[in-house]
Amino acid sequence: WVLMATARSPTNIAVIKYWGKRDETLILPVNDSISVTLDPSHLSATTTVAVSPSFDRDRMWLNGKEILLSGGRYQSCLREIRRRAEDVKDEERGICIKREDWEGLHVHIASFNNFPTAAGLASSAAGFACLVFALAKLMNVKEETTELSSVARQGSGSACRSLYGGFVKWAMGNKEDGSDSIAVQLANETHWEDLVILIAVVSSRQKETSSTTGMRESVETSSLLQYRSQVVVPRRLIQMEEAIKKRDFPSFAKLTCADSNQFHAVCLDTSPPIFYMNDTSHRHVQLCFLVHRTSYTYDAGPNAVLIAPNRKVAHLLLQRMLFYFPPPSEKELDSYVLGDTSI
Ligand code: DP6
């Protein structure tokens, strides 16, 4: 027999960034962060997990290609979910798995992203959130979402925020075992329905410096990171929570841009400096200032995440973007496969 469970999880975009760990194994951050979870029909991961007595080892396929599961992060998630597993009964098919049986059973995992992997569009966030949720479903884990977020966090920090829709805060926590480093929902997905998020894919190439390596180097070498995590973020977080609560777009937009700018300033303050944004990203930023009432944020890559208060402004922004960055011609599209494009 084979038992299966499937889940889909959207990615999330941080408006107050997580950058820097105080514990690399447990993935504990140096500051709180806040994100908005996207609609799952757009940027999401879909994962199916299966268990069968005939499987001789845990295996995983990502976008159709088998990947090694030896990495500590996958192992942490599998171990933590197995530890919380409960009895599973399927009377119709005569299947009965006792909670103690899970240790000896192996799983097969197949996961797909409907957007570029590791191009700075937080694919690991959607991926690990989805994996943890699907495994929890398969193994009948009863824990609350917040508890599951602490498992997803051990896969990839930002993944803990993708277990909720709407606006989510990842509280850094203070405990050494990380038990209080969890995600909580600040407002659900219906709270600010007018908000529109546009993503301009500048490059779908894998980033040169992974978030994990980048933030390690920033923690080791950037004094701006210390100032940011200890002084700026605690203050900014209170203002951001207030702006979200009141749906105050001007304040939300200002804080989002400022935090993105500071995160990239920390990257530049790192030795050797990390350049995630490129010339096209800088031009998108300028464009945002031309269209009144819009905001931008950039993660560990050059792709722009543009935020508008409503569809009307989003439409205007899109029109401007198409004017300044016309879609590539047929000829340019041929080289698109090899290189970057402007939109
Ligand atoms: C720039 O969650 O990818 O997107 O915990 O090492 O897996 P690891 O890093 P990851 O970092 C994301 C960083 C960011 C900002 C954010 O999402 O808060």
Residues whose N, C-alpha, C, O or C-beta is under 5 A from the ligand:
A	BS01	DP6	A14 I16 K17 Y18 S33 S124 G155 S156 G157 S158 A159 S211 T212 D299 A300
